[in-house]
Amino acid sequence: MTAPSPGRKTTGEGAGENDTLARMPLSAPRLWAVVLAACAGQFLVVLDVSVVNVALPSMRDTLALSETGLQWVVNAYTLTFSGLMLLGGRAADLFGRKKVFLAGLALFTAASLAGGLAQEPWHLLAARGIQGMGAAILAPATLTLLTTSVPEGPARTKAIATWSAVGAGGGAAGGLVGGVLTDALSWRWVLLINVPIGALVVAAAAVWLTESREETVRRLDVPGALLVTLGLGAVAYGIVRTDSAGWAAPSALGPLVAGLVLLGLFVLAEARSPEPLVPLRLFRNRAVSAANAAIFINGLAMFAMWYFLSLYTQNVLGYTPLQAGFALVPHSLTIVLGSKVAPLLMARMGERYLAVVGAAMAGLGYLWQGTMDAQGEYVTAILGPGVVMALGAGLAATPLATIATATEKPGEAGLLSGLFGTGRTMGGALGLAVLSTAAAARTGGRHDAASLAAGYGMAFSVGAVLLGACTLFMLAALPRTLKRAPVVPEREPAPAPELP
């Protein structure tokens, strides 16, 4: 399904036509505008998951953050981001992809300004939470803009690959961007840099994007979004508390139990809601359920990579923030390369087998990275394992996104995009909590270089086990073929503009 062509009235613009009928192909300039806007938005929201990692030591010194507080600089963003992404995806379908994209980007930009100006720890954590809310509104719209605007076939596969590469590159480039800004200016600029970029993208998107949405009941399942966000947040908090209190302590066990109860209530609420945030019938679709489970398990390991590598390079090897950022440049380039090569390999291997190969390769890289020590050399302790991990991550990202968002019902495009993003980022948030707990258990409260290296190595070893399990799961569960939305153009479609 494609978005309406320029000049046509769309739903919400006074025409009353639904998005399924508005399928005339976009002109090349408009198509490029959609791809550029979607990729810019995706780059910003993913960048801000990792850009703070290199700046964490400077944030701790300036704002007197505790170790748990440092984790929540990351988690406050990722938990609100992933917990509210389903709501953002549904909002894009109901109220218009352009409107939701602009609203999310504006909120994200404003919260970035507040975070960059923070004077107290709670100021920063609150700003990061609101920034995550903006990202949750923005991120699903970026993928939905592509899946509803670019004609199905090679052009859409290339667009999704570019989106995946930019997103992966955003996560990888966070270390370099954070290092340069922290060393040259201060940690505040890792957030303030979003302000001019966000404002520029908002202005460009307001002019170039066209509106589209589904003709359906305008109802959002806000209670469902709150239940899933609070539930997952409580589980993550409980896991983090086990670091200092232990698994049996009330301060850890209480949040864990409360979180599971809230998630149970979420499932009950979705089963009874006339307009659920996540229709449970979606999970009867093998592609949706298997791909989202796979991306969740992948996320448990993948997101933590940048966090632990940033800490290892600075806390163990003594790199400056700038040196740490440059040390991860090859990782950034490799993950982008993997994402861009993925469409070519998908045509030969299929989505299922490429996702399996990518996860297996990443798992091997994690095993290698788990051997790090306090005397690690750059080539063998960072570059080698990092390139293997990053290449595997890049190869797996595009096929999983393609499988998870393939649908026979175009009206669910935003919802499926939100579901995919939720699985990925929530897996990352919970994975950071679990792997941080594993690392802390290994260090035993010691802060010498050898103990820290052993703790970070344990985190990567646990991540390797998770990726190994994910590889076996995908091999068994991912479908061999995909069911896609039928193409019903109003007239003979023009050839889709080529995307590189």
LOMI-406345 format. One record per residue (C-alpha): residue number from 1; residue in three letters; x, y, z negated. Coordinates in nm, 3 decimals, padded with zeros to 5 digits. Layout:
BEGIN
- NUM / ala / X / Y / Z
...
# end
This chain:
BEGIN
- 1 / met / 00.000 / 00.000 / 00.000
- 2 / thr / 00.127 / 00.346 / 00.081
- 3 / ala / 00.045 / 00.685 / -00.055
- 4 / pro / -00.169 / 00.924 / 00.149
- 5 / ser / -00.006 / 01.099 / 00.436
- 6 / pro / 00.066 / 01.471 / 00.416
- 7 / gly / -00.232 / 01.691 / 00.472
- 8 / arg / -00.493 / 01.435 / 00.372
- 9 / lys / -00.711 / 01.489 / 00.070
- 10 / thr / -00.663 / 01.227 / -00.196
- 11 / thr / -00.861 / 01.115 / -00.492
- 12 / gly / -00.858 / 01.379 / -00.757
- 13 / glu / -00.808 / 01.639 / -00.484
- 14 / gly / -01.173 / 01.656 / -00.384
- 15 / ala / -01.205 / 01.387 / -00.122
- 16 / gly / -01.334 / 01.096 / -00.328
- 17 / glu / -01.141 / 00.843 / -00.119
- 18 / asn / -00.966 / 00.572 / -00.309
- 19 / asp / -00.597 / 00.502 / -00.284
- 20 / thr / -00.648 / 00.179 / -00.096
- 21 / leu / -00.795 / 00.362 / 00.199
- 22 / ala / -00.532 / 00.635 / 00.200
- 23 / arg / -00.264 / 00.421 / 00.359
- 24 / met / -00.142 / 00.615 / 00.656
- 25 / pro / 00.237 / 00.601 / 00.665
- 26 / leu / 00.437 / 00.892 / 00.532
- 27 / ser / 00.659 / 01.095 / 00.760
- 28 / ala / 01.033 / 01.046 / 00.714
- 29 / pro / 01.090 / 01.371 / 00.516
- 30 / arg / 00.803 / 01.291 / 00.278
- 31 / leu / 00.922 / 00.934 / 00.236
- 32 / trp / 01.271 / 01.056 / 00.151
- 33 / ala / 01.121 / 01.302 / -00.097
- 34 / val / 00.938 / 01.017 / -00.273
- 35 / val / 01.252 / 00.802 / -00.287
- 36 / leu / 01.471 / 01.088 / -00.411
- 37 / ala / 01.221 / 01.198 / -00.676
- 38 / ala / 01.165 / 00.843 / -00.799
- 39 / cys / 01.537 / 00.774 / -00.817
- 40 / ala / 01.614 / 01.104 / -00.991
- 41 / gly / 01.352 / 01.036 / -01.256
- 42 / gln / 01.473 / 00.679 / -01.304
- 43 / phe / 01.835 / 00.794 / -01.331
- 44 / leu / 01.754 / 01.042 / -01.608
- 45 / val / 01.548 / 00.808 / -01.826
- 46 / val / 01.797 / 00.521 / -01.800
- 47 / leu / 02.096 / 00.751 / -01.841
- 48 / asp / 01.961 / 00.864 / -02.176
- 49 / val / 01.956 / 00.510 / -02.307
- 50 / ser / 02.335 / 00.490 / -02.279
- 51 / val / 02.466 / 00.846 / -02.251
- 52 / val / 02.457 / 00.890 / -02.630
- 53 / asn / 02.671 / 00.581 / -02.696
- 54 / val / 03.008 / 00.751 / -02.643
- 55 / ala / 02.885 / 01.055 / -02.837
- 56 / leu / 02.773 / 00.854 / -03.144
- 57 / pro / 03.095 / 00.904 / -03.345
- 58 / ser / 03.076 / 01.282 / -03.285
- 59 / met / 02.706 / 01.286 / -03.381
- 60 / arg / 02.788 / 01.099 / -03.702
- 61 / asp / 03.057 / 01.350 / -03.797
- 62 / thr / 02.844 / 01.658 / -03.718
- 63 / leu / 02.512 / 01.546 / -03.870
- 64 / ala / 02.640 / 01.301 / -04.136
- 65 / leu / 02.449 / 01.008 / -03.984
- 66 / ser / 02.470 / 00.665 / -04.146
- 67 / glu / 02.545 / 00.348 / -03.947
- 68 / thr / 02.174 / 00.267 / -03.945
- 69 / gly / 02.103 / 00.623 / -03.837
- 70 / leu / 02.339 / 00.578 / -03.544
- 71 / gln / 02.144 / 00.274 / -03.428
- 72 / trp / 01.822 / 00.473 / -03.451
- 73 / val / 01.959 / 00.748 / -03.229
- 74 / val / 01.938 / 00.477 / -02.964
- 75 / asn / 01.635 / 00.287 / -03.099
- 76 / ala / 01.411 / 00.593 / -03.155
- 77 / tyr / 01.434 / 00.651 / -02.781
- 78 / thr / 01.410 / 00.295 / -02.656
- 79 / leu / 01.124 / 00.192 / -02.887
- 80 / thr / 00.894 / 00.482 / -02.800
- 81 / phe / 01.005 / 00.453 / -02.438
- 82 / ser / 00.914 / 00.086 / -02.410
- 83 / gly / 00.618 / 00.085 / -02.646
- 84 / leu / 00.431 / 00.360 / -02.462
- 85 / met / 00.537 / 00.265 / -02.110
- 86 / leu / 00.228 / 00.051 / -02.053
- 87 / leu / 00.015 / 00.355 / -02.133
- 88 / gly / 00.224 / 00.564 / -01.894
- 89 / gly / 00.189 / 00.309 / -01.616
- 90 / arg / -00.187 / 00.292 / -01.652
- 91 / ala / -00.213 / 00.671 / -01.667
- 92 / ala / -00.031 / 00.693 / -01.333
- 93 / asp / -00.292 / 00.468 / -01.171
- 94 / leu / -00.588 / 00.655 / -01.321
- 95 / phe / -00.491 / 01.021 / -01.321
- 96 / gly / -00.248 / 01.044 / -01.031
- 97 / arg / 00.113 / 00.940 / -00.983
- 98 / lys / 00.235 / 01.291 / -00.907
- 99 / lys / 00.063 / 01.450 / -01.209
- 100 / val / 00.190 / 01.184 / -01.447
- 101 / phe / 00.542 / 01.202 / -01.300
- 102 / leu / 00.555 / 01.579 / -01.350
- 103 / ala / 00.404 / 01.564 / -01.700
- 104 / gly / 00.648 / 01.296 / -01.815
- 105 / leu / 00.949 / 01.475 / -01.673
- 106 / ala / 00.846 / 01.806 / -01.833
- 107 / leu / 00.807 / 01.644 / -02.178
- 108 / phe / 01.136 / 01.458 / -02.137
- 109 / thr / 01.316 / 01.781 / -02.046
- 110 / ala / 01.170 / 01.976 / -02.340
- 111 / ala / 01.263 / 01.701 / -02.588
- 112 / ser / 01.617 / 01.694 / -02.447
- 113 / leu / 01.647 / 02.064 / -02.527
- 114 / ala / 01.522 / 02.006 / -02.883
- 115 / gly / 01.766 / 01.718 / -02.936
- 116 / gly / 02.061 / 01.918 / -02.808
- 117 / leu / 01.981 / 02.193 / -03.060
- 118 / ala / 01.926 / 01.956 / -03.359
- 119 / gln / 02.069 / 02.072 / -03.693
- 120 / glu / 01.964 / 01.780 / -03.915
- 121 / pro / 01.958 / 01.403 / -03.860
- 122 / trp / 01.578 / 01.394 / -03.859
- 123 / his / 01.569 / 01.670 / -03.595
- 124 / leu / 01.776 / 01.453 / -03.363
- 125 / leu / 01.580 / 01.134 / -03.432
- 126 / ala / 01.245 / 01.310 / -03.383
- 127 / ala / 01.363 / 01.465 / -03.057
- 128 / arg / 01.486 / 01.127 / -02.935
- 129 / gly / 01.146 / 00.975 / -03.016
- 130 / ile / 00.962 / 01.246 / -02.820
- 131 / gln / 01.214 / 01.212 / -02.539
- 132 / gly / 01.124 / 00.843 / -02.530
- 133 / met / 00.756 / 00.935 / -02.501
- 134 / gly / 00.833 / 01.151 / -02.199
- 135 / ala / 01.038 / 00.872 / -02.047
- 136 / ala / 00.750 / 00.627 / -02.104
- 137 / ile / 00.518 / 00.851 / -01.903
- 138 / leu / 00.777 / 00.917 / -01.634
- 139 / ala / 00.944 / 00.580 / -01.574
- 140 / pro / 00.646 / 00.370 / -01.453
- 141 / ala / 00.550 / 00.649 / -01.213
- 142 / thr / 00.894 / 00.632 / -01.050
- 143 / leu / 00.853 / 00.267 / -00.948
- 144 / thr / 00.485 / 00.307 / -00.866
- 145 / leu / 00.566 / 00.596 / -00.632
- 146 / leu / 00.786 / 00.358 / -00.436
- 147 / thr / 00.557 / 00.054 / -00.435
- 148 / thr / 00.258 / 00.262 / -00.326
- 149 / ser / 00.437 / 00.490 / -00.078
- 150 / val / 00.695 / 00.282 / 00.105
- 151 / pro / 00.550 / 00.026 / 00.352
- 152 / glu / 00.596 / -00.335 / 00.250
- 153 / gly / 00.884 / -00.515 / 00.415
- 154 / pro / 01.254 / -00.427 / 00.457
- 155 / ala / 01.196 / -00.056 / 00.388
- 156 / arg / 01.031 / -00.124 / 00.051
- 157 / thr / 01.294 / -00.382 / -00.042
- 158 / lys / 01.566 / -00.125 / 00.031
- 159 / ala / 01.380 / 00.143 / -00.165
- 160 / ile / 01.342 / -00.084 / -00.469
- 161 / ala / 01.708 / -00.185 / -00.438
- 162 / thr / 01.808 / 00.183 / -00.434
- 163 / trp / 01.582 / 00.246 / -00.736
- 164 / ser / 01.737 / -00.051 / -00.917
- 165 / ala / 02.089 / 00.062 / -00.827
- 166 / val / 02.025 / 00.417 / -00.945
- 167 / gly / 01.871 / 00.291 / -01.268
- 168 / ala / 02.155 / 00.049 / -01.329
- 169 / gly / 02.402 / 00.320 / -01.237
- 170 / gly / 02.234 / 00.557 / -01.480
- 171 / gly / 02.288 / 00.311 / -01.762
- 172 / ala / 02.644 / 00.248 / -01.656
- 173 / ala / 02.729 / 00.613 / -01.586
- 174 / gly / 02.613 / 00.711 / -01.932
- 175 / gly / 02.953 / 00.628 / -02.077
- 176 / leu / 03.140 / 00.848 / -01.832
- 177 / val / 02.892 / 01.135 / -01.847
- 178 / gly / 02.880 / 01.119 / -02.226
- 179 / gly / 03.257 / 01.104 / -02.253
- 180 / val / 03.319 / 01.399 / -02.022
- 181 / leu / 03.057 / 01.619 / -02.187
- 182 / thr / 03.154 / 01.525 / -02.544
- 183 / asp / 03.525 / 01.588 / -02.485
- 184 / ala / 03.488 / 01.900 / -02.271
- 185 / leu / 03.199 / 02.065 / -02.457
- 186 / ser / 03.028 / 01.879 / -02.743
- 187 / trp / 02.794 / 01.587 / -02.803
- 188 / arg / 02.500 / 01.829 / -02.773
- 189 / trp / 02.554 / 01.853 / -02.398
- 190 / val / 02.477 / 01.485 / -02.344
- 191 / leu / 02.117 / 01.595 / -02.408
- 192 / leu / 02.126 / 01.955 / -02.289
- 193 / ile / 02.248 / 01.850 / -01.944
- 194 / asn / 01.900 / 01.707 / -01.880
- 195 / val / 01.742 / 02.051 / -01.901
- 196 / pro / 01.864 / 02.210 / -01.574
- 197 / ile / 01.844 / 01.877 / -01.389
- 198 / gly / 01.492 / 01.809 / -01.514
- 199 / ala / 01.374 / 02.158 / -01.425
- 200 / leu / 01.515 / 02.124 / -01.073
- 201 / val / 01.348 / 01.786 / -01.015
- 202 / val / 01.015 / 01.914 / -01.150
- 203 / ala / 01.022 / 02.208 / -00.908
- 204 / ala / 01.117 / 01.991 / -00.610
- 205 / ala / 00.864 / 01.717 / -00.692
- 206 / ala / 00.583 / 01.970 / -00.735
- 207 / val / 00.641 / 02.086 / -00.376
- 208 / trp / 00.724 / 01.762 / -00.196
- 209 / leu / 00.520 / 01.485 / -00.358
- 210 / thr / 00.161 / 01.411 / -00.258
- 211 / glu / -00.100 / 01.291 / -00.506
- 212 / ser / -00.255 / 00.945 / -00.516
- 213 / arg / -00.448 / 00.744 / -00.773
- 214 / glu / -00.708 / 00.471 / -00.804
- 215 / glu / -01.082 / 00.534 / -00.812
- 216 / thr / -01.172 / 00.368 / -01.140
- 217 / val / -01.297 / 00.445 / -01.489
- 218 / arg / -01.079 / 00.710 / -01.654
- 219 / arg / -01.012 / 00.535 / -01.981
- 220 / leu / -00.680 / 00.471 / -02.148
- 221 / asp / -00.633 / 00.215 / -02.422
- 222 / val / -00.465 / 00.446 / -02.673
- 223 / pro / -00.528 / 00.214 / -02.974
- 224 / gly / -00.360 / -00.069 / -02.785
- 225 / ala / -00.057 / 00.148 / -02.706
- 226 / leu / -00.023 / 00.252 / -03.070
- 227 / leu / -00.055 / -00.106 / -03.197
- 228 / val / 00.212 / -00.243 / -02.964
- 229 / thr / 00.449 / 00.049 / -03.028
- 230 / leu / 00.414 / 00.035 / -03.408
- 231 / gly / 00.433 / -00.343 / -03.407
- 232 / leu / 00.752 / -00.364 / -03.203
- 233 / gly / 00.902 / -00.073 / -03.394
- 234 / ala / 00.835 / -00.246 / -03.727
- 235 / val / 00.992 / -00.569 / -03.603
- 236 / ala / 01.302 / -00.383 / -03.484
- 237 / tyr / 01.328 / -00.193 / -03.814
- 238 / gly / 01.300 / -00.518 / -04.010
- 239 / ile / 01.578 / -00.675 / -03.805
- 240 / val / 01.802 / -00.372 / -03.863
- 241 / arg / 01.733 / -00.389 / -04.238
- 242 / thr / 01.862 / -00.747 / -04.252
- 243 / asp / 02.208 / -00.598 / -04.193
- 244 / ser / 02.229 / -00.464 / -04.549
- 245 / ala / 01.941 / -00.632 / -04.733
- 246 / gly / 01.933 / -00.987 / -04.594
- 247 / trp / 01.651 / -01.175 / -04.423
- 248 / ala / 01.464 / -01.263 / -04.743
- 249 / ala / 01.462 / -00.911 / -04.892
- 250 / pro / 01.122 / -00.738 / -04.911
- 251 / ser / 01.263 / -00.430 / -04.735
- 252 / ala / 01.341 / -00.647 / -04.431
- 253 / leu / 01.074 / -00.916 / -04.453
- 254 / gly / 00.792 / -00.663 / -04.509
- 255 / pro / 00.843 / -00.472 / -04.181
- 256 / leu / 00.893 / -00.799 / -03.991
- 257 / val / 00.563 / -00.943 / -04.115
- 258 / ala / 00.380 / -00.613 / -04.066
- 259 / gly / 00.513 / -00.589 / -03.712
- 260 / leu / 00.398 / -00.940 / -03.624
- 261 / val / 00.054 / -00.866 / -03.770
- 262 / leu / 00.027 / -00.548 / -03.562
- 263 / leu / 00.128 / -00.736 / -03.249
- 264 / gly / -00.139 / -00.999 / -03.325
- 265 / leu / -00.397 / -00.722 / -03.361
- 266 / phe / -00.279 / -00.582 / -03.029
- 267 / val / -00.351 / -00.914 / -02.856
- 268 / leu / -00.698 / -00.929 / -03.017
- 269 / ala / -00.770 / -00.569 / -02.918
- 270 / glu / -00.669 / -00.635 / -02.559
- 271 / ala / -00.890 / -00.945 / -02.543
- 272 / arg / -01.196 / -00.743 / -02.652
- 273 / ser / -01.135 / -00.409 / -02.482
- 274 / pro / -01.343 / -00.334 / -02.169
- 275 / glu / -01.046 / -00.135 / -02.031
- 276 / pro / -00.742 / -00.302 / -02.189
- 277 / leu / -00.396 / -00.157 / -02.166
- 278 / val / -00.271 / -00.501 / -02.064
- 279 / pro / -00.542 / -00.728 / -01.920
- 280 / leu / -00.448 / -01.071 / -02.056
- 281 / arg / -00.553 / -01.227 / -01.726
- 282 / leu / -00.235 / -01.083 / -01.576
- 283 / phe / -00.034 / -01.344 / -01.760
- 284 / arg / -00.213 / -01.621 / -01.575
- 285 / asn / -00.014 / -01.497 / -01.275
- 286 / arg / 00.307 / -01.700 / -01.282
- 287 / ala / 00.513 / -01.428 / -01.115
- 288 / val / 00.405 / -01.162 / -01.366
- 289 / ser / 00.445 / -01.373 / -01.679
- 290 / ala / 00.772 / -01.543 / -01.582
- 291 / ala / 00.944 / -01.231 / -01.443
- 292 / asn / 00.851 / -01.020 / -01.743
- 293 / ala / 00.965 / -01.288 / -01.987
- 294 / ala / 01.293 / -01.311 / -01.794
- 295 / ile / 01.351 / -00.937 / -01.793
- 296 / phe / 01.277 / -00.925 / -02.167
- 297 / ile / 01.537 / -01.194 / -02.241
- 298 / asn / 01.785 / -01.025 / -02.008
- 299 / gly / 01.724 / -00.697 / -02.186
- 300 / leu / 01.803 / -00.855 / -02.523
- 301 / ala / 02.163 / -00.887 / -02.407
- 302 / met / 02.217 / -00.636 / -02.126
- 303 / phe / 02.135 / -00.304 / -02.292
- 304 / ala / 02.370 / -00.368 / -02.583
- 305 / met / 02.669 / -00.405 / -02.349
- 306 / trp / 02.728 / -00.030 / -02.317
- 307 / tyr / 02.675 / 00.029 / -02.690
- 308 / phe / 02.936 / -00.225 / -02.803
- 309 / leu / 03.187 / -00.145 / -02.531
- 310 / ser / 03.172 / 00.224 / -02.625
- 311 / leu / 03.233 / 00.140 / -02.991
- 312 / tyr / 03.507 / -00.111 / -02.910
- 313 / thr / 03.704 / 00.129 / -02.692
- 314 / gln / 03.690 / 00.409 / -02.951
- 315 / asn / 03.681 / 00.236 / -03.290
- 316 / val / 03.922 / -00.050 / -03.209
- 317 / leu / 04.141 / 00.058 / -02.916
- 318 / gly / 04.154 / 00.425 / -03.017
- 319 / tyr / 04.027 / 00.574 / -02.690
- 320 / thr / 03.895 / 00.930 / -02.685
- 321 / pro / 03.534 / 00.977 / -02.566
- 322 / leu / 03.666 / 01.086 / -02.225
- 323 / gln / 03.896 / 00.785 / -02.197
- 324 / ala / 03.613 / 00.555 / -02.303
- 325 / gly / 03.391 / 00.703 / -02.034
- 326 / phe / 03.651 / 00.656 / -01.761
- 327 / ala / 03.720 / 00.303 / -01.881
- 328 / leu / 03.363 / 00.209 / -01.791
- 329 / val / 03.360 / 00.365 / -01.443
- 330 / pro / 03.431 / 00.030 / -01.271
- 331 / his / 03.131 / -00.115 / -01.455
- 332 / ser / 02.914 / 00.162 / -01.312
- 333 / leu / 03.036 / 00.108 / -00.957
- 334 / thr / 03.000 / -00.269 / -00.979
- 335 / ile / 02.645 / -00.267 / -01.109
- 336 / val / 02.540 / -00.029 / -00.831
- 337 / leu / 02.716 / -00.251 / -00.576
- 338 / gly / 02.531 / -00.556 / -00.705
- 339 / ser / 02.195 / -00.382 / -00.681
- 340 / lys / 02.260 / -00.262 / -00.324
- 341 / val / 02.386 / -00.601 / -00.204
- 342 / ala / 02.087 / -00.778 / -00.361
- 343 / pro / 01.841 / -00.719 / -00.069
- 344 / leu / 02.079 / -00.886 / 00.175
- 345 / leu / 02.120 / -01.185 / -00.052
- 346 / met / 01.746 / -01.199 / -00.124
- 347 / ala / 01.681 / -01.245 / 00.248
- 348 / arg / 01.905 / -01.552 / 00.246
- 349 / met / 01.855 / -01.698 / -00.102
- 350 / gly / 01.515 / -01.572 / -00.208
- 351 / glu / 01.431 / -01.367 / -00.517
- 352 / arg / 01.424 / -01.663 / -00.757
- 353 / tyr / 01.769 / -01.803 / -00.689
- 354 / leu / 01.937 / -01.464 / -00.675
- 355 / ala / 01.795 / -01.372 / -01.016
- 356 / val / 01.926 / -01.702 / -01.154
- 357 / val / 02.273 / -01.647 / -01.005
- 358 / gly / 02.286 / -01.291 / -01.140
- 359 / ala / 02.191 / -01.389 / -01.496
- 360 / ala / 02.436 / -01.682 / -01.494
- 361 / met / 02.718 / -01.455 / -01.376
- 362 / ala / 02.638 / -01.198 / -01.643
- 363 / gly / 02.638 / -01.474 / -01.906
- 364 / leu / 02.987 / -01.583 / -01.803
- 365 / gly / 03.102 / -01.223 / -01.833
- 366 / tyr / 02.955 / -01.207 / -02.183
- 367 / leu / 03.141 / -01.523 / -02.283
- 368 / trp / 03.466 / -01.367 / -02.161
- 369 / gln / 03.393 / -01.038 / -02.337
- 370 / gly / 03.327 / -01.226 / -02.659
- 371 / thr / 03.701 / -01.313 / -02.679
- 372 / met / 03.801 / -00.947 / -02.737
- 373 / asp / 04.046 / -00.868 / -03.015
- 374 / ala / 04.218 / -00.568 / -03.173
- 375 / gln / 04.516 / -00.586 / -02.935
- 376 / gly / 04.307 / -00.609 / -02.619
- 377 / glu / 04.456 / -00.493 / -02.289
- 378 / tyr / 04.234 / -00.291 / -02.060
- 379 / val / 04.244 / -00.532 / -01.764
- 380 / thr / 04.163 / -00.847 / -01.960
- 381 / ala / 03.955 / -00.707 / -02.247
- 382 / ile / 03.742 / -00.449 / -02.065
- 383 / leu / 03.780 / -00.443 / -01.688
- 384 / gly / 03.765 / -00.814 / -01.603
- 385 / pro / 03.471 / -00.923 / -01.818
- 386 / gly / 03.296 / -00.593 / -01.760
- 387 / val / 03.297 / -00.627 / -01.382
- 388 / val / 03.157 / -00.983 / -01.405
- 389 / met / 02.882 / -00.869 / -01.644
- 390 / ala / 02.793 / -00.565 / -01.436
- 391 / leu / 02.785 / -00.750 / -01.104
- 392 / gly / 02.555 / -01.013 / -01.250
- 393 / ala / 02.326 / -00.749 / -01.395
- 394 / gly / 02.306 / -00.568 / -01.062
- 395 / leu / 02.229 / -00.885 / -00.867
- 396 / ala / 01.949 / -00.984 / -01.107
- 397 / ala / 01.778 / -00.645 / -01.133
- 398 / thr / 01.631 / -00.610 / -00.781
- 399 / pro / 01.479 / -00.960 / -00.745
- 400 / leu / 01.324 / -00.944 / -01.091
- 401 / ala / 01.171 / -00.602 / -01.017
- 402 / thr / 01.037 / -00.735 / -00.685
- 403 / ile / 00.881 / -01.044 / -00.844
- 404 / ala / 00.733 / -00.858 / -01.141
- 405 / thr / 00.561 / -00.589 / -00.931
- 406 / ala / 00.435 / -00.808 / -00.644
- 407 / thr / 00.054 / -00.801 / -00.655
- 408 / glu / -00.253 / -00.872 / -00.446
- 409 / lys / -00.434 / -00.583 / -00.621
- 410 / pro / -00.276 / -00.245 / -00.535
- 411 / gly / -00.470 / -00.076 / -00.816
- 412 / glu / -00.248 / -00.256 / -01.068
- 413 / ala / 00.078 / -00.117 / -00.929
- 414 / gly / 00.132 / 00.132 / -01.212
- 415 / leu / 00.034 / -00.120 / -01.478
- 416 / leu / 00.277 / -00.380 / -01.342
- 417 / ser / 00.553 / -00.119 / -01.322
- 418 / gly / 00.485 / -00.024 / -01.683
- 419 / leu / 00.479 / -00.387 / -01.793
- 420 / phe / 00.812 / -00.454 / -01.623
- 421 / gly / 00.971 / -00.147 / -01.779
- 422 / thr / 00.831 / -00.233 / -02.120
- 423 / gly / 00.979 / -00.581 / -02.114
- 424 / arg / 01.318 / -00.450 / -02.011
- 425 / thr / 01.351 / -00.162 / -02.256
- 426 / met / 01.181 / -00.334 / -02.550
- 427 / gly / 01.411 / -00.629 / -02.497
- 428 / gly / 01.699 / -00.381 / -02.506
- 429 / ala / 01.579 / -00.219 / -02.829
- 430 / leu / 01.524 / -00.547 / -03.009
- 431 / gly / 01.843 / -00.690 / -02.863
- 432 / leu / 02.046 / -00.400 / -02.999
- 433 / ala / 01.898 / -00.462 / -03.343
- 434 / val / 01.966 / -00.838 / -03.330
- 435 / leu / 02.318 / -00.811 / -03.187
- 436 / ser / 02.409 / -00.529 / -03.427
- 437 / thr / 02.298 / -00.752 / -03.714
- 438 / ala / 02.511 / -01.037 / -03.577
- 439 / ala / 02.810 / -00.803 / -03.545
- 440 / ala / 02.764 / -00.669 / -03.898
- 441 / ala / 02.738 / -01.021 / -04.041
- 442 / arg / 03.067 / -01.112 / -03.875
- 443 / thr / 03.253 / -00.803 / -04.001
- 444 / gly / 03.125 / -00.854 / -04.356
- 445 / gly / 03.144 / -00.483 / -04.434
- 446 / arg / 03.509 / -00.452 / -04.330
- 447 / his / 03.608 / -00.163 / -04.099
- 448 / asp / 03.961 / -00.250 / -03.993
- 449 / ala / 04.025 / -00.291 / -03.621
- 450 / ala / 04.049 / -00.672 / -03.630
- 451 / ser / 03.719 / -00.711 / -03.817
- 452 / leu / 03.537 / -00.467 / -03.591
- 453 / ala / 03.667 / -00.645 / -03.280
- 454 / ala / 03.551 / -00.978 / -03.422
- 455 / gly / 03.207 / -00.832 / -03.492
- 456 / tyr / 03.168 / -00.687 / -03.144
- 457 / gly / 03.291 / -01.016 / -02.997
- 458 / met / 03.023 / -01.202 / -03.193
- 459 / ala / 02.757 / -00.972 / -03.045
- 460 / phe / 02.872 / -01.058 / -02.693
- 461 / ser / 02.882 / -01.430 / -02.775
- 462 / val / 02.522 / -01.419 / -02.894
- 463 / gly / 02.434 / -01.226 / -02.578
- 464 / ala / 02.594 / -01.503 / -02.368
- 465 / val / 02.370 / -01.760 / -02.536
- 466 / leu / 02.063 / -01.548 / -02.459
- 467 / leu / 02.162 / -01.510 / -02.095
- 468 / gly / 02.227 / -01.882 / -02.065
- 469 / ala / 01.879 / -01.952 / -02.198
- 470 / cys / 01.736 / -01.695 / -01.957
- 471 / thr / 01.910 / -01.860 / -01.662
- 472 / leu / 01.753 / -02.198 / -01.743
- 473 / phe / 01.414 / -02.038 / -01.800
- 474 / met / 01.417 / -01.855 / -01.466
- 475 / leu / 01.523 / -02.167 / -01.279
- 476 / ala / 01.222 / -02.350 / -01.418
- 477 / ala / 00.958 / -02.076 / -01.433
- 478 / leu / 01.004 / -01.820 / -01.155
- 479 / pro / 00.782 / -01.885 / -00.849
- 480 / arg / 00.937 / -01.980 / -00.517
- 481 / thr / 00.698 / -01.758 / -00.316
- 482 / leu / 00.518 / -01.432 / -00.399
- 483 / lys / 00.161 / -01.319 / -00.340
- 484 / arg / 00.151 / -00.959 / -00.221
- 485 / ala / -00.112 / -00.697 / -00.148
- 486 / pro / -00.262 / -00.725 / 00.200
- 487 / val / -00.191 / -00.437 / 00.433
- 488 / val / -00.514 / -00.274 / 00.553
- 489 / pro / -00.418 / 00.037 / 00.754
- 490 / glu / -00.680 / 00.272 / 00.894
- 491 / arg / -00.493 / 00.282 / 01.223
- 492 / glu / -00.199 / 00.108 / 01.382
- 493 / pro / 00.087 / 00.191 / 01.146
- 494 / ala / 00.392 / 00.376 / 01.268
- 495 / pro / 00.730 / 00.211 / 01.215
- 496 / ala / 00.857 / 00.271 / 00.863
- 497 / pro / 01.144 / 00.521 / 00.845
- 498 / glu / 01.474 / 00.348 / 00.787
- 499 / leu / 01.631 / 00.367 / 00.444
- 500 / pro / 02.002 / 00.298 / 00.402
# end
